[in-house]
Amino acid sequence: MATPSTLSSALPRRFLTNNAAPTRRRIASLEDQPCSSSACYSGGFRKKQLVAITAGKWGWMGRQQRKTADVRCSVGIEDFIGGDLVWFDLGKWLSDVEEHKALAIYPPHEGGYEGRYFTRLRYQGYHFLDLSARGLGDPETTLTKFHPVCPAHVGKQPIARWYFPPEVDYRLSLLPPDAKGLVVWIIEAKVLSKAELQFLALLPTLRPKVRVIAECGNWRKFMWKPLKEIAEQS
């Protein structure tokens, strides 16, 4: 008759378990990982999954116990009727632009959503000055003062310096009489420093007909904040 010692030497260790041995449990939660569905981003239903792996005397045995729990998220009416076409916050968007005059926006990564807010301002009679924060230089000098620009000389021509008029003042002088104002829309504003953002937040005070929209980052849905809060002026 085979003894327990001979059985233990003949069988692999993964087939030997000891039910009386104390077990350890490791729980991995997936609730902090973002959901890939658009319904979760706008407030749908999602399940968080808990995976418990049991370990016996001979190490991790690979047995998994899965438990699911329903997590209820808020769902708005815009999630059911044309959420990609109808935006219910456009009225608040227009009022915040008139109230704060300088906003920091956070559009989704995939882009395209900010075009509807851009178009609504254009319907109100605003004209636009589109700029990129990369290569803008000093915003105060570029927007409100005569500033030099050095064209590329390719190593053969002498270094020349051309002077350009202030971007904002030049565009304001070209506005038609029925225009409501000028919107300075700056993309990639996340590369700007706090001092540069503070000047942009102060620009509507220096030029009353100017509004500033700065793209300071990205978020799951289109959202905005007063630029003074981002620049730590308030």
Buried (B, 14 or more C-beta within 10 A) or exposed (E): EEEEEEEEEEEEEEEEEEEEEEEEEEEEEEEEEEBEEBBBBBBBEBEBEBEEBBBBBBEEBEEEEEEEEEEEEEEEEBBEEEBEEEBEBBEEBBEBBEEBBBBBBBBBEEEEBBEBBBEBBEEEEBBBBEBEBEEBEEBBEBBBBEBEEEEEEEEEEEEEEEEEEBBBBEBBEEBEEEEBBBBBBBBBBBEBEEEBBBBBBBBBEEBEBBBBBBBBBBEEEBBBBBBBEBBEBE
